[in-house]
Amino acid sequence: MSLSGAMTDERVEVELKPPCVVSCPVETDTRLFAQMVSEGRYEEALEILLRANPFSSVCGRICHHPCEGSCRRKKVDSPVSLRMLKRFVVENTRDYRKSRTRRAKSKINKRIAIVGSGPAGLTAANDLAYEGYSVTVFEKSRSLGGMLCLALPRYRLPYSVLKEDIEDILSLGIDIKAGCEVGKDITISELKKEYDAILIATG
C-alpha cells in the first residue's frame, strides 16, 4: 500500500485560547470579560468571573495577575489592567450579585464532607453544590476563609470583601460546621459513616 493510500482526510480540531486565558490559573475567559466591560455589560461580566472563580472579589484585590504578563496588548503599549477591571466590576454589581443568589437544587443523593474552609475547600463546596450534591464544610476556626481570613493583613484584603465571596458561596445551601476540629471534635471514621465522600482541604 502506498503512503498516499494510507493517509486519510480526517482533520483534528484544536481549540486555541488567548495567552491571557491560558495563563490564568482558573482559565477565566478574560477576552470575553473585557469585551463585556467595554460594552458596559457589567452584570454579564460578573457572571463570566463567577463561572470561573467564586472568589472574584478577592482576586480583584490580591491576584498576582499572570494574565496581564501574557497580554498581547503589551506589545503595543501596556497590558490590559484585568485585575483592576475585576475589582471595578464586582464593586459595581453588588446589588445584582445579592439578587442573583439562590439555593442550589439537590439533584444527587450523595453527601460530601469538606474539611477546611479556605479557598480550595469553599471552591470545591461551590462546584459540588452546583452539581447537586449536599455539602457540609467543617472548619476548626470560628471564621471562614482559611489563610485569606487569618493571614492576610486587612489593608490588603478587607474582611468585608472576603465576606462577599463567602456569603455568595454559602447561599447555595452549603452547611457549615465552624469551630469543629476534625480529629478532635469529630473523627474521620465518623465522617465516613455519615458521608459518601470526604475532601480534605486543610491547606
MDAnalysis code that builds the backbone (N, CA, C; Angstrom):
import MDAnalysis as mda
import numpy as np

u = mda.Universe.empty(609, n_residues=203, atom_resindex=np.repeat(np.arange(203), 3), trajectory=True)
u.add_TopologyAttr("name", ["N", "CA", "C"] * 203)
u.add_TopologyAttr("resid", np.arange(1, 204))
u.add_TopologyAttr("resname", ["MET", "SER", "LEU", "SER", "GLY", "ALA", "MET", "THR", "ASP", "GLU", "ARG", "VAL", "GLU", "VAL", "GLU", "LEU", "LYS", "PRO", "PRO", "CYS", "VAL", "VAL", "SER", "CYS", "PRO", "VAL", "GLU", "THR", "ASP", "THR", "ARG", "LEU", "PHE", "ALA", "GLN", "MET", "VAL", "SER", "GLU", "GLY", "ARG", "TYR", "GLU", "GLU", "ALA", "LEU", "GLU", "ILE", "LEU", "LEU", "ARG", "ALA", "ASN", "PRO", "PHE", "SER", "SER", "VAL", "CYS", "GLY", "ARG", "ILE", "CYS", "HIS", "HIS", "PRO", "CYS", "GLU", "GLY", "SER", "CYS", "ARG", "ARG", "LYS", "LYS", "VAL", "ASP", "SER", "PRO", "VAL", "SER", "LEU", "ARG", "MET", "LEU", "LYS", "ARG", "PHE", "VAL", "VAL", "GLU", "ASN", "THR", "ARG", "ASP", "TYR", "ARG", "LYS", "SER", "ARG", "THR", "ARG", "ARG", "ALA", "LYS", "SER", "LYS", "ILE", "ASN", "LYS", "ARG", "ILE", "ALA", "ILE", "VAL", "GLY", "SER", "GLY", "PRO", "ALA", "GLY", "LEU", "THR", "ALA", "ALA", "ASN", "ASP", "LEU", "ALA", "TYR", "GLU", "GLY", "TYR", "SER", "VAL", "THR", "VAL", "PHE", "GLU", "LYS", "SER", "ARG", "SER", "LEU", "GLY", "GLY", "MET", "LEU", "CYS", "LEU", "ALA", "LEU", "PRO", "ARG", "TYR", "ARG", "LEU", "PRO", "TYR", "SER", "VAL", "LEU", "LYS", "GLU", "ASP", "ILE", "GLU", "ASP", "ILE", "LEU", "SER", "LEU", "GLY", "ILE", "ASP", "ILE", "LYS", "ALA", "GLY", "CYS", "GLU", "VAL", "GLY", "LYS", "ASP", "ILE", "THR", "ILE", "SER", "GLU", "LEU", "LYS", "LYS", "GLU", "TYR", "ASP", "ALA", "ILE", "LEU", "ILE", "ALA", "THR", "GLY"])
u.atoms.positions = np.array([
    [0.847, -1.188, 0.000],
    [0.000, 0.000, 0.000],
    [0.885, 1.241, 0.000],
    [0.546, 2.162, -0.839],
    [1.327, 3.398, -0.901],
    [1.006, 4.278, 0.297],
    [1.936, 5.185, 0.582],
    [1.736, 6.100, 1.710],
    [0.506, 6.955, 1.491],
    [0.302, 7.386, 0.248],
    [-0.850, 8.246, -0.032],
    [-2.155, 7.494, 0.178],
    [-2.128, 6.186, -0.091],
    [-3.328, 5.398, 0.104],
    [-3.656, 5.193, 1.564],
    [-2.621, 5.250, 2.409],
    [-2.832, 5.026, 3.845],
    [-3.309, 6.286, 4.562],
    [-3.129, 7.434, 3.940],
    [-3.495, 8.696, 4.573],
    [-4.992, 8.934, 4.444],
    [-5.557, 9.625, 5.389],
    [-6.984, 9.953, 5.354],
    [-7.158, 11.458, 5.356],
    [-8.389, 11.889, 5.172],
    [-8.698, 13.319, 5.162],
    [-9.210, 13.796, 6.507],
    [-9.022, 12.966, 7.552],
    [-9.506, 13.355, 8.874],
    [-8.741, 14.579, 9.369],
    [-9.490, 15.513, 9.972],
    [-8.880, 16.723, 10.497],
    [-9.056, 16.768, 12.010],
    [-8.043, 17.218, 12.661],
    [-8.087, 17.357, 14.114],
    [-8.328, 18.816, 14.456],
    [-9.419, 19.063, 15.153],
    [-9.721, 20.436, 15.551],
    [-9.059, 20.736, 16.890],
    [-8.343, 21.831, 16.949],
    [-7.652, 22.255, 18.158],
    [-8.210, 23.596, 18.588],
    [-8.634, 23.677, 19.853],
    [-9.155, 24.936, 20.366],
    [-7.992, 25.804, 20.834],
    [-7.818, 26.921, 20.185],
    [-6.752, 27.844, 20.548],
    [-7.300, 28.908, 21.492],
    [-6.624, 29.087, 22.608],
    [-7.045, 30.077, 23.590],
    [-6.024, 31.207, 23.651],
    [-6.470, 32.425, 23.920],
    [-5.532, 33.554, 24.019],
    [-4.597, 33.379, 25.209],
    [-3.400, 33.949, 25.157],
    [-2.412, 33.790, 26.231],
    [-2.933, 34.199, 27.608],
    [-3.770, 35.233, 27.669],
    [-4.276, 35.689, 28.962],
    [-5.161, 34.632, 29.624],
    [-5.901, 33.898, 28.817],
    [-6.769, 32.844, 29.345],
    [-5.936, 31.653, 29.806],
    [-4.971, 31.264, 29.001],
    [-4.127, 30.118, 29.321],
    [-3.310, 30.370, 30.590],
    [-2.845, 31.587, 30.787],
    [-2.000, 31.885, 31.948],
    [-2.804, 32.076, 33.225],
    [-4.129, 32.219, 33.124],
    [-4.972, 32.344, 34.309],
    [-5.120, 30.969, 34.963],
    [-4.816, 30.833, 36.255],
    [-4.904, 29.521, 36.916],
    [-6.276, 28.860, 36.804],
    [-7.354, 29.655, 36.695],
    [-8.694, 29.068, 36.567],
    [-9.278, 29.290, 35.167],
    [-8.428, 29.744, 34.240],
    [-8.807, 29.954, 32.842],
    [-10.066, 30.811, 32.687],
    [-10.082, 31.944, 33.367],
    [-11.167, 32.909, 33.171],
    [-11.148, 33.388, 31.724],
    [-12.313, 33.481, 31.118],
    [-12.392, 33.969, 29.733],
    [-12.206, 35.483, 29.754],
    [-10.968, 35.903, 29.931],
    [-10.676, 37.325, 30.115],
    [-10.971, 38.147, 28.861],
    [-10.853, 37.536, 27.711],
    [-11.134, 38.267, 26.473],
    [-12.614, 38.644, 26.399],
    [-13.493, 37.667, 26.666],
    [-14.926, 37.952, 26.654],
    [-15.293, 38.882, 27.809],
    [-14.648, 38.690, 28.954],
    [-14.887, 39.559, 30.110],
    [-14.570, 41.006, 29.774],
    [-13.410, 41.256, 29.176],
    [-13.019, 42.625, 28.815],
    [-13.985, 43.219, 27.788],
    [-14.479, 42.379, 26.891],
    [-15.449, 42.852, 25.897],
    [-16.736, 43.299, 26.569],
    [-17.225, 42.509, 27.531],
    [-18.446, 42.872, 28.252],
    [-18.267, 44.191, 29.017],
    [-17.117, 44.373, 29.613],
    [-16.850, 45.614, 30.350],
    [-16.838, 46.793, 29.391],
    [-16.186, 46.632, 28.252],
    [-16.097, 47.728, 27.281],
    [-17.463, 48.134, 26.747],
    [-18.414, 47.202, 26.767],
    [-19.772, 47.483, 26.286],
    [-20.704, 47.909, 27.417],
    [-20.155, 48.014, 28.631],
    [-20.965, 48.420, 29.779],
    [-21.894, 47.336, 30.282],
    [-21.630, 46.105, 29.935],
    [-22.483, 44.969, 30.347],
    [-21.859, 44.313, 31.585],
    [-21.901, 45.048, 32.689],
    [-21.167, 44.652, 33.885],
    [-21.736, 43.397, 34.545],
    [-23.033, 43.242, 34.513],
    [-23.633, 42.059, 35.131],
    [-23.214, 40.791, 34.389],
    [-23.158, 40.864, 33.072],
    [-22.704, 39.720, 32.288],
    [-21.217, 39.471, 32.517],
    [-20.456, 40.553, 32.702],
    [-19.029, 40.417, 33.012],
    [-18.848, 39.702, 34.351],
    [-19.688, 40.037, 35.332],
    [-19.613, 39.379, 36.633],
    [-19.907, 37.895, 36.509],
    [-20.895, 37.534, 35.710],
    [-21.231, 36.121, 35.529],
    [-20.050, 35.346, 34.947],
    [-19.306, 35.960, 34.044],
    [-18.130, 35.313, 33.473],
    [-17.090, 35.053, 34.557],
    [-16.893, 36.048, 35.433],
    [-15.936, 35.893, 36.527],
    [-16.348, 34.781, 37.479],
    [-17.601, 34.809, 37.922],
    [-18.071, 33.857, 38.928],
    [-18.158, 32.439, 38.380],
    [-18.366, 32.315, 37.089],
    [-18.416, 30.993, 36.478],
    [-17.058, 30.301, 36.597],
    [-15.993, 31.090, 36.550],
    [-14.646, 30.524, 36.641],
    [-14.101, 30.522, 38.054],
    [-14.519, 31.506, 38.864],
    [-13.877, 31.700, 40.161],
    [-14.848, 32.329, 41.158],
    [-15.323, 31.562, 42.152],
    [-16.246, 32.132, 43.135],
    [-15.595, 33.162, 44.057],
    [-14.255, 33.249, 44.050],
    [-13.550, 34.247, 44.860],
    [-13.115, 35.430, 43.998],
    [-14.023, 35.942, 43.195],
    [-13.694, 37.033, 42.281],
    [-13.456, 38.359, 43.004],
    [-14.151, 38.603, 44.107],
    [-13.902, 39.832, 44.873],
    [-12.490, 39.816, 45.440],
    [-12.089, 38.657, 45.947],
    [-10.738, 38.510, 46.490],
    [-9.700, 38.723, 45.398],
    [-9.898, 38.101, 44.243],
    [-8.919, 38.206, 43.164],
    [-8.804, 39.627, 42.623],
    [-9.895, 40.379, 42.697],
    [-9.831, 41.773, 42.277],
    [-8.928, 42.613, 43.161],
    [-8.581, 42.073, 44.332],
    [-7.718, 42.782, 45.284],
    [-6.293, 42.242, 45.319],
    [-6.130, 40.913, 45.323],
    [-4.800, 40.370, 45.628],
    [-4.244, 39.422, 44.576],
    [-4.937, 39.192, 43.485],
    [-4.416, 38.286, 42.456],
    [-3.087, 38.817, 41.913],
    [-2.122, 37.928, 41.663],
    [-0.834, 38.368, 41.103],
    [-0.904, 38.529, 39.583],
    [-2.073, 38.440, 39.044],
    [-2.458, 38.696, 37.644],
    [-1.446, 38.233, 36.581],
    [-1.190, 36.929, 36.484],
    [-0.317, 36.434, 35.410],
    [-0.913, 36.684, 34.027],
    [-2.236, 36.869, 33.975],
    [-2.888, 37.166, 32.690],
    [-2.327, 38.442, 32.070],
    [-2.037, 39.432, 32.902],
    [-1.514, 40.697, 32.386],
    [-0.097, 40.529, 31.849],
    [0.669, 39.624, 32.467],
    [2.016, 39.362, 31.969],
    [2.022, 38.713, 30.600],
    [0.913, 38.038, 30.255],
    [0.814, 37.365, 28.959],
    [-0.011, 38.160, 27.947],
    [-0.494, 39.315, 28.361],
    [-1.383, 40.100, 27.495],
    [-0.663, 40.564, 26.230],
    [-1.254, 40.309, 25.076],
    [-0.657, 40.708, 23.799],
    [-0.605, 42.230, 23.645],
    [-1.463, 42.916, 24.389],
    [-1.532, 44.372, 24.258],
    [-0.219, 45.043, 24.666],
    [0.576, 44.378, 25.499],
    [1.825, 44.998, 25.958],
    [2.824, 45.172, 24.812],
    [2.605, 44.465, 23.698],
    [3.462, 44.647, 22.529],
    [3.144, 45.952, 21.806],
    [1.957, 46.511, 22.121],
    [1.545, 47.773, 21.505],
    [1.854, 48.939, 22.441],
    [1.361, 48.840, 23.693],
    [1.652, 49.878, 24.690],
    [1.795, 49.270, 26.083],
    [0.671, 48.859, 26.682],
    [0.732, 48.248, 28.008],
    [-0.392, 47.222, 28.136],
    [-0.236, 46.247, 29.050],
    [-1.261, 45.209, 29.205],
    [-2.596, 45.797, 29.678],
    [-3.677, 45.113, 29.356],
    [-4.985, 45.487, 29.883],
    [-4.989, 45.208, 31.392],
    [-5.438, 46.169, 32.173],
    [-5.428, 46.025, 33.639],
    [-6.589, 45.144, 34.087],
    [-6.445, 43.857, 33.855],
    [-7.542, 42.929, 34.084],
    [-7.916, 42.806, 35.562],
    [-6.919, 42.808, 36.446],
    [-7.256, 42.693, 37.869],
    [-8.079, 43.884, 38.339],
    [-7.701, 45.084, 37.918],
    [-8.458, 46.260, 38.320],
    [-9.847, 46.274, 37.686],
    [-9.960, 45.721, 36.481],
    [-11.278, 45.612, 35.856],
    [-12.171, 44.674, 36.655],
    [-11.578, 43.583, 37.177],
    [-12.352, 42.657, 38.009],
    [-12.850, 43.369, 39.262],
    [-11.965, 44.104, 39.893],
    [-12.364, 44.834, 41.098],
    [-13.466, 45.845, 40.783],
    [-13.325, 46.535, 39.664],
    [-14.339, 47.511, 39.251],
    [-15.697, 46.840, 39.069],
    [-15.693, 45.689, 38.403],
    [-16.958, 45.006, 38.118],
    [-17.629, 44.528, 39.398],
    [-16.884, 43.848, 40.282],
    [-17.515, 43.310, 41.495],
    [-17.990, 44.427, 42.426],
    [-17.289, 45.566, 42.413],
    [-17.697, 46.669, 43.283],
    [-18.905, 47.426, 42.733],
    [-19.187, 47.255, 41.447],
    [-20.310, 47.962, 40.837],
    [-21.476, 47.046, 40.474],
    [-21.437, 45.827, 40.970],
    [-22.547, 44.903, 40.712],
    [-23.000, 44.227, 42.007],
    [-22.754, 44.865, 43.139],
    [-23.071, 44.229, 44.426],
    [-24.564, 43.947, 44.573],
    [-25.404, 44.889, 44.207],
    [-26.855, 44.677, 44.323],
    [-27.304, 43.535, 43.429],
    [-26.764, 43.493, 42.225],
    [-27.118, 42.408, 41.306],
    [-26.655, 41.071, 41.857],
    [-25.461, 41.033, 42.414],
    [-24.927, 39.782, 42.926],
    [-25.779, 39.249, 44.072],
    [-26.257, 40.142, 44.933],
    [-27.114, 39.707, 46.031],
    [-28.456, 39.193, 45.512],
    [-28.961, 39.829, 44.462],
    [-30.268, 39.439, 43.934],
    [-30.217, 38.119, 43.176],
    [-29.028, 37.735, 42.672],
    [-28.918, 36.528, 41.852],
    [-28.689, 35.277, 42.687],
    [-28.371, 35.453, 43.972],
    [-28.079, 34.279, 44.788],
    [-29.325, 33.425, 44.953],
    [-29.131, 32.139, 44.867],
    [-30.252, 31.210, 45.019],
    [-29.727, 29.868, 45.508],
    [-30.543, 29.191, 46.235],
    [-30.163, 27.876, 46.773],
    [-30.102, 26.857, 45.643],
    [-29.005, 26.137, 45.573],
    [-28.855, 25.105, 44.541],
    [-29.791, 23.941, 44.831],
    [-30.312, 23.356, 43.759],
    [-31.197, 22.216, 43.926],
    [-30.383, 20.935, 44.113],
    [-30.763, 20.151, 45.114],
    [-30.079, 18.889, 45.402],
    [-30.587, 17.844, 44.414],
    [-29.764, 17.533, 43.401],
    [-30.180, 16.589, 42.372],
    [-29.561, 15.209, 42.556],
    [-28.478, 15.151, 43.323],
    [-27.764, 13.893, 43.510],
    [-27.853, 13.484, 44.974],
    [-28.300, 12.288, 45.214],
    [-28.498, 11.825, 46.590],
    [-27.176, 11.350, 47.194],
    [-26.229, 12.271, 47.278],
    [-24.914, 11.987, 47.859],
    [-24.524, 13.152, 48.774],
    [-23.898, 12.811, 49.899],
    [-23.468, 13.830, 50.854],
    [-21.944, 13.874, 50.888],
    [-21.410, 15.094, 50.794],
    [-19.964, 15.287, 50.760],
    [-19.532, 16.106, 51.973],
    [-18.481, 15.648, 52.661],
    [-17.883, 16.396, 53.763],
    [-16.589, 17.029, 53.275],
    [-16.418, 18.306, 53.555],
    [-15.186, 19.006, 53.190],
    [-14.536, 19.520, 54.461],
    [-13.277, 19.182, 54.649],
    [-12.538, 19.601, 55.837],
    [-11.671, 20.796, 55.471],
    [-12.038, 21.973, 55.973],
    [-11.299, 23.191, 55.668],
    [-12.143, 24.154, 54.853],
    [-12.166, 25.435, 55.286],
    [-12.997, 26.425, 54.602],
    [-12.163, 27.490, 53.908],
    [-10.953, 27.120, 53.508],
    [-10.127, 28.041, 52.740],
    [-10.581, 28.095, 51.292],
    [-9.819, 28.743, 50.417],
    [-10.210, 28.857, 49.005],
    [-10.467, 27.510, 48.334],
    [-9.613, 26.506, 48.617],
    [-9.800, 25.187, 47.987],
    [-11.086, 24.531, 48.473],
    [-11.295, 24.535, 49.799],
    [-12.475, 23.884, 50.358],
    [-13.773, 24.530, 49.913],
    [-13.831, 25.852, 49.968],
    [-15.073, 26.539, 49.606],
    [-15.322, 26.543, 48.099],
    [-14.258, 26.565, 47.310],
    [-14.444, 26.464, 45.856],
    [-14.996, 25.091, 45.495],
    [-14.457, 24.050, 46.139],
    [-14.979, 22.697, 45.911],
    [-16.425, 22.607, 46.368],
    [-16.734, 23.210, 47.513],
    [-18.110, 23.201, 48.015],
    [-19.041, 23.894, 47.026],
    [-18.597, 25.011, 46.481],
    [-19.371, 25.766, 45.489],
    [-19.667, 24.899, 44.261],
    [-18.629, 24.275, 43.722],
    [-18.787, 23.479, 42.495],
    [-19.651, 22.247, 42.724],
    [-19.457, 21.592, 43.871],
    [-20.238, 20.395, 44.184],
    [-21.713, 20.731, 44.404],
    [-21.967, 21.869, 45.065],
    [-23.353, 22.289, 45.293],
    [-24.049, 22.581, 43.969],
    [-23.337, 23.226, 43.041],
    [-23.904, 23.491, 41.725],
    [-24.228, 22.196, 40.988],
    [-23.419, 21.167, 41.222],
    [-23.649, 19.880, 40.568],
    [-24.816, 19.118, 41.195],
    [-25.244, 19.572, 42.382],
    [-26.403, 18.943, 43.002],
    [-26.114, 18.097, 44.219],
    [-24.880, 18.121, 44.715],
    [-24.530, 17.358, 45.913],
    [-24.889, 18.143, 47.173],
    [-25.149, 17.436, 48.259],
    [-25.326, 18.058, 49.570],
    [-23.951, 18.168, 50.215],
    [-23.568, 19.376, 50.610],
    [-22.202, 19.620, 51.064],
    [-22.199, 20.186, 52.482],
    [-21.306, 19.663, 53.311],
    [-21.067, 20.199, 54.652],
    [-19.584, 20.494, 54.794],
    [-19.263, 21.709, 55.238],
    [-17.876, 22.122, 55.418],
    [-17.558, 22.170, 56.910],
    [-16.468, 21.514, 57.294],
    [-16.009, 21.511, 58.677],
    [-14.791, 22.432, 58.800],
    [-14.860, 23.362, 59.747],
    [-13.781, 24.324, 59.935],
    [-13.482, 24.462, 61.423],
    [-12.215, 24.255, 61.791],
    [-11.869, 24.313, 63.217],
    [-11.908, 25.735, 63.777],
    [-11.699, 26.743, 62.912],
    [-11.777, 28.133, 63.362],
    [-13.234, 28.587, 63.387],
    [-13.494, 29.652, 64.097],
    [-14.839, 30.230, 64.093],
    [-15.059, 31.096, 62.854],
    [-13.978, 31.452, 62.172],
    [-14.055, 32.294, 60.981],
    [-13.779, 31.457, 59.737],
    [-14.453, 31.773, 58.655],
    [-14.275, 31.054, 57.402],
    [-13.301, 31.796, 56.490],
    [-12.685, 31.057, 55.587],
    [-11.807, 31.690, 54.611],
    [-10.359, 31.237, 54.685],
    [-10.009, 30.462, 55.699],
    [-8.641, 29.956, 55.792],
    [-7.630, 31.081, 55.914],
    [-6.522, 30.966, 55.186],
    [-5.448, 31.958, 55.261],
    [-5.874, 33.313, 54.718],
    [-6.884, 33.328, 53.843],
    [-7.393, 34.612, 53.370],
    [-7.920, 35.443, 54.533],
    [-8.465, 34.756, 55.523],
    [-9.016, 35.424, 56.701],
    [-7.974, 35.604, 57.797],
    [-7.137, 34.590, 57.998],
    [-6.265, 34.550, 59.167],
    [-4.873, 35.125, 58.945],
    [-4.396, 35.167, 57.693],
    [-3.005, 35.538, 57.455],
    [-2.812, 36.861, 56.725],
    [-3.727, 37.216, 55.864],
    [-3.540, 38.436, 55.082],
    [-3.911, 39.675, 55.883],
    [-3.108, 40.731, 55.799],
    [-3.453, 41.970, 56.517],
    [-4.716, 42.594, 55.936],
    [-5.503, 43.204, 56.793],
    [-6.793, 43.754, 56.374],
    [-6.657, 44.910, 55.377],
    [-5.523, 45.623, 55.379],
    [-5.377, 46.701, 54.394],
    [-5.208, 46.137, 52.987],
    [-4.760, 44.865, 52.883],
    [-4.652, 44.236, 51.571],
    [-5.953, 43.562, 51.180],
    [-6.621, 42.969, 52.153],
    [-7.875, 42.281, 51.867],
    [-8.848, 42.515, 53.020],
    [-9.670, 43.560, 52.926],
    [-10.670, 43.795, 53.979],
    [-11.589, 42.587, 54.125],
    [-11.961, 42.277, 55.354],
    [-12.803, 41.094, 55.569],
    [-14.152, 41.247, 54.869],
    [-14.632, 42.469, 54.732],
    [-15.911, 42.689, 54.053],
    [-15.866, 42.196, 52.608],
    [-14.698, 42.301, 51.974],
    [-14.533, 41.829, 50.598],
    [-14.566, 40.303, 50.560],
    [-13.816, 39.680, 51.458],
    [-13.818, 38.217, 51.549],
    [-15.214, 37.699, 51.874],
    [-15.905, 38.422, 52.748],
    [-17.249, 38.017, 53.170],
    [-18.222, 37.994, 51.992],
    [-18.054, 38.911, 51.039],
    [-18.920, 38.929, 49.853],
    [-18.859, 37.591, 49.119],
    [-17.639, 37.125, 48.896],
    [-17.468, 35.857, 48.177],
    [-18.000, 34.681, 48.988],
    [-17.691, 34.669, 50.282],
    [-18.118, 33.549, 51.123],
    [-19.637, 33.474, 51.213],
    [-20.298, 34.609, 51.411],
    [-21.759, 34.609, 51.514],
    [-22.407, 34.165, 50.211],
    [-21.799, 34.527, 49.090],
    [-22.323, 34.115, 47.794],
    [-22.242, 32.597, 47.648],
    [-21.151, 32.018, 48.104],
    [-20.975, 30.558, 48.047],
    [-21.967, 29.860, 48.977],
    [-22.079, 30.360, 50.207],
    [-22.944, 29.713, 51.197],
    [-24.416, 29.812, 50.827],
    [-24.775, 30.806, 50.008],
    [-26.178, 30.975, 49.620],
    [-26.702, 29.791, 48.808],
    [-25.791, 28.941, 48.330],
    [-26.201, 27.756, 47.578],
    [-26.817, 26.689, 48.476],
    [-26.707, 26.895, 49.792],
    [-27.285, 25.931, 50.715],
    [-26.250, 25.016, 51.352],
    [-25.015, 25.467, 51.383],
    [-23.926, 24.682, 51.968],
    [-23.987, 24.782, 53.492],
    [-23.892, 23.650, 54.170],
    [-23.886, 23.628, 55.632],
    [-22.473, 23.878, 56.150],
    [-22.375, 24.656, 57.226],
    [-21.082, 24.974, 57.811],
    [-21.041, 24.496, 59.259],
    [-19.974, 23.782, 59.608],
    [-19.717, 23.380, 60.981],
    [-18.447, 24.102, 61.434],
    [-18.598, 25.376, 61.835],
    [-17.455, 26.165, 62.284],
    [-17.145, 25.829, 63.736],
    [-15.876, 25.972, 64.107],
    [-15.474, 25.631, 65.467],
    [-15.487, 24.143, 65.724],
    [-15.399, 23.360, 64.655],
    [-15.424, 21.897, 64.768],
    [-14.146, 21.339, 64.161],
    [-13.254, 20.852, 64.984],
    [-11.965, 20.348, 64.516],
    [-12.048, 18.850, 64.249],
    [-11.832, 18.493, 62.988],
    [-11.836, 17.085, 62.612],
    [-10.595, 16.418, 63.193],
    [-10.804, 15.296, 63.863],
    [-9.727, 14.617, 64.558],
    [-9.790, 14.845, 66.051],
    [-10.590, 15.854, 66.431],
    [-10.752, 16.156, 67.856],
    [-12.230, 16.151, 68.229],
    [-13.004, 17.012, 67.571],
    [-14.441, 17.083, 67.859],
    [-15.227, 16.011, 67.112],
    [-14.671, 15.603, 65.977],
    [-15.276, 14.527, 65.190],
    [-14.152, 13.797, 64.462],
    [-14.272, 12.500, 64.309],
    [-13.195, 11.724, 63.687],
    [-13.490, 11.455, 62.209],
    [-12.436, 11.107, 61.485],
    [-12.586, 10.735, 60.080],
    [-13.484, 9.501, 59.963],
    [-13.354, 8.579, 60.897],
    [-14.189, 7.369, 60.876],
    [-15.661, 7.727, 60.990],
    [-15.976, 8.704, 61.844],
    [-17.367, 9.140, 61.986],
    [-17.863, 9.808, 60.708],
    [-16.987, 10.584, 60.068],
    [-17.372, 11.229, 58.806],
    [-17.641, 10.190, 57.723],
    [-16.825, 9.139, 57.686],
    [-17.001, 8.085, 56.680],
    [-18.354, 7.385, 56.822],
    [-18.830, 7.271, 58.056],
    [-20.121, 6.622, 58.283],
    [-21.284, 7.497, 57.828],
    [-21.092, 8.816, 57.902],
    [-22.191, 9.745, 57.644],
    [-22.203, 10.291, 56.221],
    [-21.018, 10.340, 55.581],
    [-20.919, 10.975, 54.268],
    [-20.432, 9.977, 53.214],
    [-20.788, 10.269, 51.948],
    [-20.406, 9.392, 50.843],
    [-18.983, 9.644, 50.383],
    [-18.475, 10.837, 50.627],
    [-17.101, 11.165, 50.234],
    [-16.585, 12.275, 51.152],
    [-15.262, 12.324, 51.317],
    [-14.628, 13.339, 52.153],
    [-13.511, 14.005, 51.356],
    [-13.494, 15.329, 51.351],
    [-12.396, 16.073, 50.750],
    [-11.644, 16.786, 51.865],
    [-10.350, 16.496, 51.984],
    [-9.527, 17.165, 52.997],
    [-8.824, 18.334, 52.329],
    [-9.207, 19.542, 52.694],
    [-8.662, 20.775, 52.088],
    [-8.168, 21.689, 53.197],
    [-7.169, 21.189, 53.927],
    [-6.699, 21.915, 55.111],
    [-5.512, 22.827, 54.836],
    [-5.180, 23.048, 53.565],
    [-4.106, 23.974, 53.243],
    [-2.756, 23.312, 53.139],
])
